[in-house]
Amino acid sequence: MDQARDVTINIRATQSQRDLIDYAAEVQGKSRSEFMLESAYQKAQDVLLDRSFFALDTQKFDQFEALLDAPPALNDRLRALLTTKAPWE
């Protein structure tokens, strides 16, 4: 379900940037605002997805999974972190 667009985003651009955006929007049959919002939204999704998704071949995935499944190595700093009471507790 579409939400009402009730927030304004303002940006400054050069004349040539605006002209290019306008031309691309026109080619797609969209307004400048529609084109810019869809483009920025897609780019934001791509950036965030790049930070949370990575592809591995089968061999590398098996190695990765084995590392995740292995118990952590003894580590005094990790032990201290996990046994220290949180400030809000």
N, CA, C and O atoms as CSV, one atom per row, in Angstrom:
chain,resi,resn,atom,element,x,y,z
A,1,MET,N,N,0.844,-1.179,0.000
A,1,MET,CA,C,0.000,0.000,0.000
A,1,MET,C,C,0.891,1.245,0.000
A,1,MET,O,O,1.817,1.353,0.804
A,2,ASP,N,N,0.610,2.168,-0.892
A,2,ASP,CA,C,1.388,3.399,-0.982
A,2,ASP,C,C,1.061,4.315,0.186
A,2,ASP,O,O,-0.092,4.440,0.600
A,3,GLN,N,N,2.091,4.944,0.701
A,3,GLN,CA,C,1.905,5.912,1.774
A,3,GLN,C,C,1.849,7.306,1.167
A,3,GLN,O,O,2.383,7.546,0.084
A,4,ALA,N,N,1.204,8.211,1.868
A,4,ALA,CA,C,1.160,9.599,1.410
A,4,ALA,C,C,2.559,10.187,1.465
A,4,ALA,O,O,3.308,9.945,2.411
A,5,ARG,N,N,2.895,10.937,0.475
A,5,ARG,CA,C,4.204,11.601,0.445
A,5,ARG,C,C,4.061,12.933,1.160
A,5,ARG,O,O,3.536,13.902,0.610
A,6,ASP,N,N,4.535,12.961,2.391
A,6,ASP,CA,C,4.351,14.156,3.192
A,6,ASP,C,C,5.658,14.771,3.670
A,6,ASP,O,O,5.656,15.650,4.531
A,7,VAL,N,N,6.769,14.312,3.115
A,7,VAL,CA,C,8.081,14.826,3.494
A,7,VAL,C,C,8.743,15.418,2.249
A,7,VAL,O,O,8.693,14.824,1.171
A,8,THR,N,N,9.356,16.578,2.400
A,8,THR,CA,C,10.027,17.246,1.296
A,8,THR,C,C,11.529,17.009,1.385
A,8,THR,O,O,12.119,17.069,2.464
A,9,ILE,N,N,12.140,16.739,0.227
A,9,ILE,CA,C,13.593,16.613,0.128
A,9,ILE,C,C,14.061,17.673,-0.859
A,9,ILE,O,O,13.605,17.699,-2.003
A,10,ASN,N,N,14.955,18.535,-0.435
A,10,ASN,CA,C,15.479,19.592,-1.304
A,10,ASN,C,C,16.946,19.330,-1.603
A,10,ASN,O,O,17.718,18.993,-0.705
A,11,ILE,N,N,17.333,19.487,-2.869
A,11,ILE,CA,C,18.744,19.373,-3.240
A,11,ILE,C,C,19.087,20.454,-4.255
A,11,ILE,O,O,18.221,20.966,-4.966
A,12,ARG,N,N,20.365,20.785,-4.303
A,12,ARG,CA,C,20.835,21.749,-5.283
A,12,ARG,C,C,21.617,20.990,-6.343
A,12,ARG,O,O,22.276,19.994,-6.045
A,13,ALA,N,N,21.543,21.458,-7.566
A,13,ALA,CA,C,22.222,20.796,-8.686
A,13,ALA,C,C,22.691,21.836,-9.681
A,13,ALA,O,O,22.240,22.982,-9.669
A,14,THR,N,N,23.601,21.421,-10.542
A,14,THR,CA,C,23.999,22.307,-11.638
A,14,THR,C,C,22.936,22.217,-12.733
A,14,THR,O,O,22.125,21.292,-12.765
A,15,GLN,N,N,22.964,23.192,-13.614
A,15,GLN,CA,C,22.003,23.199,-14.726
A,15,GLN,C,C,22.163,21.945,-15.579
A,15,GLN,O,O,21.170,21.357,-16.009
A,16,SER,N,N,23.400,21.532,-15.826
A,16,SER,CA,C,23.605,20.351,-16.673
A,16,SER,C,C,23.121,19.070,-15.981
A,16,SER,O,O,22.621,18.162,-16.645
A,17,GLN,N,N,23.265,18.991,-14.661
A,17,GLN,CA,C,22.749,17.829,-13.937
A,17,GLN,C,C,21.227,17.777,-14.027
A,17,GLN,O,O,20.646,16.720,-14.275
A,18,ARG,N,N,20.592,18.926,-13.823
A,18,ARG,CA,C,19.134,18.967,-13.907
A,18,ARG,C,C,18.650,18.631,-15.308
A,18,ARG,O,O,17.661,17.917,-15.474
A,19,ASP,N,N,19.346,19.144,-16.315
A,19,ASP,CA,C,18.946,18.858,-17.696
A,19,ASP,C,C,19.028,17.366,-18.000
A,19,ASP,O,O,18.136,16.805,-18.638
A,20,LEU,N,N,20.087,16.737,-17.547
A,20,LEU,CA,C,20.251,15.299,-17.784
A,20,LEU,C,C,19.167,14.501,-17.055
A,20,LEU,O,O,18.590,13.569,-17.616
A,21,ILE,N,N,18.897,14.872,-15.807
A,21,ILE,CA,C,17.846,14.208,-15.028
A,21,ILE,C,C,16.493,14.393,-15.703
A,21,ILE,O,O,15.717,13.444,-15.816
A,22,ASP,N,N,16.212,15.602,-16.147
A,22,ASP,CA,C,14.948,15.867,-16.826
A,22,ASP,C,C,14.811,15.031,-18.092
A,22,ASP,O,O,13.740,14.491,-18.368
A,23,TYR,N,N,15.884,14.923,-18.856
A,23,TYR,CA,C,15.850,14.147,-20.103
A,23,TYR,C,C,15.604,12.669,-19.793
A,23,TYR,O,O,14.780,12.027,-20.443
A,24,ALA,N,N,16.312,12.133,-18.807
A,24,ALA,CA,C,16.133,10.730,-18.438
A,24,ALA,C,C,14.713,10.482,-17.924
A,24,ALA,O,O,14.111,9.454,-18.235
A,25,ALA,N,N,14.183,11.409,-17.148
A,25,ALA,CA,C,12.815,11.276,-16.641
A,25,ALA,C,C,11.823,11.290,-17.803
A,25,ALA,O,O,10.871,10.509,-17.833
A,26,GLU,N,N,12.058,12.179,-18.746
A,26,GLU,CA,C,11.176,12.269,-19.910
A,26,GLU,C,C,11.205,10.973,-20.717
A,26,GLU,O,O,10.160,10.501,-21.166
A,27,VAL,N,N,12.374,10.405,-20.901
A,27,VAL,CA,C,12.509,9.145,-21.643
A,27,VAL,C,C,11.686,8.044,-20.979
A,27,VAL,O,O,11.112,7.195,-21.662
A,28,GLN,N,N,11.631,8.059,-19.656
A,28,GLN,CA,C,10.871,7.043,-18.926
A,28,GLN,C,C,9.421,7.447,-18.678
A,28,GLN,O,O,8.662,6.694,-18.066
A,29,GLY,N,N,9.038,8.616,-19.144
A,29,GLY,CA,C,7.658,9.065,-18.974
A,29,GLY,C,C,7.314,9.411,-17.535
A,29,GLY,O,O,6.187,9.202,-17.086
A,30,LYS,N,N,8.295,9.943,-16.818
A,30,LYS,CA,C,8.095,10.275,-15.410
A,30,LYS,C,C,8.381,11.747,-15.178
A,30,LYS,O,O,9.035,12.407,-15.986
A,31,SER,N,N,7.882,12.241,-14.069
A,31,SER,CA,C,8.238,13.602,-13.678
A,31,SER,C,C,9.648,13.568,-13.088
A,31,SER,O,O,10.170,12.509,-12.742
A,32,ARG,N,N,10.241,14.738,-12.984
A,32,ARG,CA,C,11.566,14.826,-12.365
A,32,ARG,C,C,11.535,14.255,-10.950
A,32,ARG,O,O,12.418,13.489,-10.565
A,33,SER,N,N,10.525,14.626,-10.186
A,33,SER,CA,C,10.419,14.147,-8.805
A,33,SER,C,C,10.289,12.634,-8.741
A,33,SER,O,O,10.970,11.980,-7.951
A,34,GLU,N,N,9.416,12.079,-9.569
A,34,GLU,CA,C,9.259,10.612,-9.581
A,34,GLU,C,C,10.575,9.930,-9.929
A,34,GLU,O,O,10.990,8.979,-9.266
A,35,PHE,N,N,11.221,10.422,-10.971
A,35,PHE,CA,C,12.481,9.827,-11.416
A,35,PHE,C,C,13.549,9.911,-10.335
A,35,PHE,O,O,14.234,8.928,-10.051
A,36,MET,N,N,13.687,11.088,-9.734
A,36,MET,CA,C,14.729,11.261,-8.723
A,36,MET,C,C,14.448,10.437,-7.476
A,36,MET,O,O,15.366,9.840,-6.914
A,37,LEU,N,N,13.202,10.393,-7.037
A,37,LEU,CA,C,12.870,9.624,-5.848
A,37,LEU,C,C,13.094,8.131,-6.086
A,37,LEU,O,O,13.692,7.453,-5.251
A,38,GLU,N,N,12.621,7.621,-7.212
A,38,GLU,CA,C,12.819,6.204,-7.515
A,38,GLU,C,C,14.302,5.873,-7.648
A,38,GLU,O,O,14.750,4.833,-7.166
A,39,SER,N,N,15.066,6.749,-8.298
A,39,SER,CA,C,16.502,6.512,-8.487
A,39,SER,C,C,17.239,6.527,-7.148
A,39,SER,O,O,18.061,5.652,-6.878
A,40,ALA,N,N,16.946,7.512,-6.323
A,40,ALA,CA,C,17.612,7.613,-5.020
A,40,ALA,C,C,17.219,6.448,-4.115
A,40,ALA,O,O,18.056,5.914,-3.387
A,41,TYR,N,N,15.964,6.062,-4.160
A,41,TYR,CA,C,15.484,4.959,-3.330
A,41,TYR,C,C,16.164,3.649,-3.743
A,41,TYR,O,O,16.586,2.870,-2.889
A,42,GLN,N,N,16.267,3.411,-5.048
A,42,GLN,CA,C,16.920,2.197,-5.542
A,42,GLN,C,C,18.394,2.194,-5.162
A,42,GLN,O,O,18.922,1.157,-4.758
A,43,LYS,N,N,19.061,3.323,-5.284
A,43,LYS,CA,C,20.472,3.412,-4.914
A,43,LYS,C,C,20.649,3.151,-3.426
A,43,LYS,O,O,21.592,2.467,-3.029
A,44,ALA,N,N,19.767,3.678,-2.604
A,44,ALA,CA,C,19.846,3.445,-1.158
A,44,ALA,C,C,19.693,1.959,-0.844
A,44,ALA,O,O,20.419,1.419,-0.010
A,45,GLN,N,N,18.750,1.302,-1.513
A,45,GLN,CA,C,18.589,-0.141,-1.312
A,45,GLN,C,C,19.846,-0.891,-1.741
A,45,GLN,O,O,20.282,-1.808,-1.045
A,46,ASP,N,N,20.429,-0.518,-2.870
A,46,ASP,CA,C,21.641,-1.173,-3.364
A,46,ASP,C,C,22.798,-1.026,-2.382
A,46,ASP,O,O,23.520,-1.986,-2.112
A,47,VAL,N,N,22.966,0.176,-1.855
A,47,VAL,CA,C,24.053,0.430,-0.907
A,47,VAL,C,C,23.883,-0.443,0.333
A,47,VAL,O,O,24.843,-1.058,0.798
A,48,LEU,N,N,22.684,-0.497,0.860
A,48,LEU,CA,C,22.440,-1.283,2.070
A,48,LEU,C,C,22.530,-2.776,1.795
A,48,LEU,O,O,23.016,-3.531,2.638
A,49,LEU,N,N,22.070,-3.212,0.630
A,49,LEU,CA,C,22.176,-4.621,0.273
A,49,LEU,C,C,23.630,-5.027,0.110
A,49,LEU,O,O,24.011,-6.131,0.501
A,50,ASP,N,N,24.447,-4.152,-0.461
A,50,ASP,CA,C,25.871,-4.448,-0.622
A,50,ASP,C,C,26.549,-4.649,0.723
A,50,ASP,O,O,27.556,-5.351,0.814
A,51,ARG,N,N,26.011,-4.044,1.755
A,51,ARG,CA,C,26.602,-4.182,3.090
A,51,ARG,C,C,26.130,-5.442,3.806
A,51,ARG,O,O,26.707,-5.819,4.826
A,52,SER,N,N,25.098,-6.095,3.296
A,52,SER,CA,C,24.558,-7.247,4.008
A,52,SER,C,C,24.508,-8.525,3.177
A,52,SER,O,O,24.140,-9.573,3.708
A,53,PHE,N,N,24.861,-8.477,1.913
A,53,PHE,CA,C,24.803,-9.648,1.054
A,53,PHE,C,C,26.154,-9.865,0.397
A,53,PHE,O,O,26.769,-8.919,-0.097
A,54,PHE,N,N,26.611,-11.089,0.389
A,54,PHE,CA,C,27.803,-11.421,-0.362
A,54,PHE,C,C,27.637,-12.818,-0.919
A,54,PHE,O,O,26.976,-13.660,-0.309
A,55,ALA,N,N,28.225,-13.068,-2.061
A,55,ALA,CA,C,28.084,-14.356,-2.738
A,55,ALA,C,C,29.387,-15.137,-2.628
A,55,ALA,O,O,30.476,-14.576,-2.755
A,56,LEU,N,N,29.261,-16.436,-2.390
A,56,LEU,CA,C,30.414,-17.314,-2.296
A,56,LEU,C,C,30.154,-18.558,-3.134
A,56,LEU,O,O,29.014,-19.005,-3.264
A,57,ASP,N,N,31.228,-19.114,-3.703
A,57,ASP,CA,C,31.063,-20.402,-4.363
A,57,ASP,C,C,30.900,-21.467,-3.282
A,57,ASP,O,O,31.074,-21.178,-2.098
A,58,THR,N,N,30.576,-22.666,-3.670
A,58,THR,CA,C,30.271,-23.727,-2.706
A,58,THR,C,C,31.422,-23.997,-1.748
A,58,THR,O,O,31.206,-24.154,-0.546
A,59,GLN,N,N,32.634,-24.052,-2.267
A,59,GLN,CA,C,33.794,-24.336,-1.416
A,59,GLN,C,C,34.002,-23.228,-0.382
A,59,GLN,O,O,34.198,-23.510,0.800
A,60,LYS,N,N,33.959,-21.986,-0.818
A,60,LYS,CA,C,34.140,-20.859,0.105
A,60,LYS,C,C,33.003,-20.788,1.121
A,60,LYS,O,O,33.234,-20.456,2.283
A,61,PHE,N,N,31.767,-21.099,0.692
A,61,PHE,CA,C,30.647,-21.090,1.622
A,61,PHE,C,C,30.825,-22.162,2.695
A,61,PHE,O,O,30.557,-21.923,3.872
A,62,ASP,N,N,31.278,-23.341,2.280
A,62,ASP,CA,C,31.516,-24.415,3.253
A,62,ASP,C,C,32.577,-24.009,4.271
A,62,ASP,O,O,32.441,-24.295,5.460
A,63,GLN,N,N,33.633,-23.343,3.805
A,63,GLN,CA,C,34.671,-22.859,4.720
A,63,GLN,C,C,34.097,-21.808,5.673
A,63,GLN,O,O,34.366,-21.831,6.874
A,64,PHE,N,N,33.316,-20.904,5.128
A,64,PHE,CA,C,32.688,-19.860,5.930
A,64,PHE,C,C,31.765,-20.463,6.991
A,64,PHE,O,O,31.795,-20.065,8.155
A,65,GLU,N,N,30.951,-21.422,6.571
A,65,GLU,CA,C,30.022,-22.065,7.497
A,65,GLU,C,C,30.774,-22.815,8.600
A,65,GLU,O,O,30.345,-22.816,9.754
A,66,ALA,N,N,31.890,-23.450,8.247
A,66,ALA,CA,C,32.686,-24.163,9.251
A,66,ALA,C,C,33.243,-23.185,10.284
A,66,ALA,O,O,33.275,-23.489,11.477
A,67,LEU,N,N,33.674,-22.026,9.830
A,67,LEU,CA,C,34.167,-21.015,10.767
A,67,LEU,C,C,33.061,-20.527,11.696
A,67,LEU,O,O,33.293,-20.314,12.886
A,68,LEU,N,N,31.869,-20.353,11.156
A,68,LEU,CA,C,30.744,-19.914,11.989
A,68,LEU,C,C,30.344,-20.979,13.001
A,68,LEU,O,O,29.964,-20.660,14.127
A,69,ASP,N,N,30.429,-22.230,12.604
A,69,ASP,CA,C,30.020,-23.334,13.474
A,69,ASP,C,C,31.066,-23.685,14.527
A,69,ASP,O,O,30.735,-24.281,15.551
A,70,ALA,N,N,32.308,-23.325,14.287
A,70,ALA,CA,C,33.382,-23.664,15.227
A,70,ALA,C,C,33.239,-22.837,16.502
A,70,ALA,O,O,32.797,-21.690,16.458
A,71,PRO,N,N,33.613,-23.421,17.629
A,71,PRO,CA,C,33.561,-22.635,18.872
A,71,PRO,C,C,34.590,-21.506,18.809
A,71,PRO,O,O,35.621,-21.641,18.149
A,72,PRO,N,N,34.320,-20.414,19.481
A,72,PRO,CA,C,35.285,-19.308,19.439
A,72,PRO,C,C,36.587,-19.700,20.129
A,72,PRO,O,O,36.593,-20.471,21.088
A,73,ALA,N,N,37.672,-19.160,19.625
A,73,ALA,CA,C,38.976,-19.394,20.252
A,73,ALA,C,C,38.985,-18.700,21.613
A,73,ALA,O,O,38.291,-17.703,21.815
A,74,LEU,N,N,39.777,-19.237,22.545
A,74,LEU,CA,C,39.892,-18.600,23.855
A,74,LEU,C,C,40.422,-17.183,23.663
A,74,LEU,O,O,41.402,-16.954,22.953
A,75,ASN,N,N,39.752,-16.250,24.310
A,75,ASN,CA,C,40.084,-14.854,24.101
A,75,ASN,C,C,39.678,-14.100,25.366
A,75,ASN,O,O,38.492,-13.971,25.670
A,76,ASP,N,N,40.665,-13.609,26.089
A,76,ASP,CA,C,40.389,-12.923,27.360
A,76,ASP,C,C,39.528,-11.681,27.172
A,76,ASP,O,O,38.651,-11.407,27.991
A,77,ARG,N,N,39.767,-10.935,26.113
A,77,ARG,CA,C,38.981,-9.717,25.882
A,77,ARG,C,C,37.528,-10.057,25.564
A,77,ARG,O,O,36.611,-9.377,26.023
A,78,LEU,N,N,37.323,-11.122,24.769
A,78,LEU,CA,C,35.958,-11.549,24.464
A,78,LEU,C,C,35.264,-12.037,25.732
A,78,LEU,O,O,34.100,-11.709,25.967
A,79,ARG,N,N,35.965,-12.814,26.549
A,79,ARG,CA,C,35.388,-13.309,27.802
A,79,ARG,C,C,34.983,-12.131,28.693
A,79,ARG,O,O,33.901,-12.143,29.280
A,80,ALA,N,N,35.845,-11.115,28.796
A,80,ALA,CA,C,35.542,-9.942,29.622
A,80,ALA,C,C,34.304,-9.218,29.078
A,80,ALA,O,O,33.434,-8.797,29.840
A,81,LEU,N,N,34.240,-9.085,27.781
A,81,LEU,CA,C,33.099,-8.412,27.171
A,81,LEU,C,C,31.806,-9.160,27.461
A,81,LEU,O,O,30.796,-8.550,27.812
A,82,LEU,N,N,31.837,-10.470,27.315
A,82,LEU,CA,C,30.623,-11.256,27.477
A,82,LEU,C,C,30.202,-11.415,28.947
A,82,LEU,O,O,29.047,-11.735,29.228
A,83,THR,N,N,31.112,-11.198,29.858
A,83,THR,CA,C,30.782,-11.344,31.285
A,83,THR,C,C,30.578,-10.011,32.000
A,83,THR,O,O,30.210,-9.986,33.175
A,84,THR,N,N,30.814,-8.906,31.298
A,84,THR,CA,C,30.610,-7.586,31.892
A,84,THR,C,C,29.130,-7.209,31.810
A,84,THR,O,O,28.486,-7.363,30.772
A,85,LYS,N,N,28.626,-6.722,32.909
A,85,LYS,CA,C,27.230,-6.316,32.964
A,85,LYS,C,C,27.025,-5.062,32.116
A,85,LYS,O,O,27.837,-4.138,32.163
A,86,ALA,N,N,25.948,-5.032,31.347
A,86,ALA,CA,C,25.628,-3.872,30.500
A,86,ALA,C,C,25.321,-2.670,31.389
A,86,ALA,O,O,24.761,-2.837,32.473
A,87,PRO,N,N,25.675,-1.471,30.954
A,87,PRO,CA,C,25.444,-0.274,31.764
A,87,PRO,C,C,23.988,-0.048,32.122
A,87,PRO,O,O,23.700,0.564,33.151
A,88,TRP,N,N,23.067,-0.522,31.305
A,88,TRP,CA,C,21.647,-0.305,31.563
A,88,TRP,C,C,21.031,-1.381,32.449
A,88,TRP,O,O,19.847,-1.316,32.779
A,89,GLU,N,N,21.836,-2.371,32.834
A,89,GLU,CA,C,21.304,-3.429,33.691
A,89,GLU,C,C,21.535,-3.096,35.159
A,89,GLU,O,O,21.154,-3.872,36.036
